[in-house]
Amino acid sequence: MIMIQVKCPKCKGASISKNGTESGKQRYICNDKNCKMKSFMLDYTYNGCEPGINEKIIAMTANSSGISDISRVLQISEDKVSRVLKKRQM
């Protein structure tokens, strides 16, 4: 049997509980009261849901990458890139 050490991607704490499944993949929740991470998965079905993807989109935009370039490199939809950039403008 293989044991995988699960840590919170936000606070790096090891106090983690299982929090159901979504699309057949296990969800986890951080038990640290100071952590703002609600729930997370180790393996996301869609790359656009991964933590930190919005920051990558903003960084690539600052380096003059277009929407189609960003979506191709990060393997996410152009709609996701557009939504992030529209929210950033407000």
N, C-alpha and C positions, 0 to 999 in steps of 0.2 A: 504494500500500500504506500502511495506517495502522499506526503503532506506538503501543502503549499502554504507558506507564510503570507498572509494577506495583511497589507498595511494600507491605511487611509492615504489617498493620493494628495490630500490637502495638508494634513498635520503630521503625516508619517507615523501616526500612532498604531499600536497593535491591538487596541481594544475594539474589536470588530464583531458584529453579529450578522447572521444571515437575515435577509429581509425579503424573502420570497423569490419568485422567478419571473422573468419577462422574456418572451420568445424562446423559452427553453434554456435561458442562461441565468445563472445565479446572481442575485443582487445582494449587496452588502450595505450596512449602515455603520457609521462611526459612533462609538459610545462616549467619546470625549465631549463633555458639556461645552467646552470652549470652541470646538470645531464647528464650522458652518457648513460642512459637507453633509448634505441630506442623505443621499444614497449614491452608490456607484457600482459599476460592474468591472470585472477584470478584462473581459473581452467584449467589445461593443460590436453589434451587428453592422451599424452604420458609422463610418469614420467621422461624420459631422457631429456626433454626440460625444465624442471623446473630450475629456477635460483639456483645456488649453488650446483648442482648435481656433477659437475666436481671436486669441492673441496672435496666433500664427497668421491668420488672414489679415489682420491689421498690419503686422510687420511686413508681410509680402506686398501689401498695398503701398506702404511707405517706400518700398524699393522699386516702385513703378511697375509692378506686375499687374496685368489685366485680370478681369474676372475669369475668363476662360483658362488663362494660365494657372491661376490659383486653384481652380476646381480640378484641373488635370493633375497638378503636382500633388495636391492633398487628397485626391480621389474622393471628392465630395461634389455635390451638385452646384450648379451655378446659382440656383435659387438660394441656397444656404449662404453663399458668399454675398449675394446681393442683400439679403436680410441683415447680415452682420454689418455691412457697410452703411445701410440705411439707418440702423439703430445708432451707429457711431456718429452720424451726422447730427442727430437731434440733440 
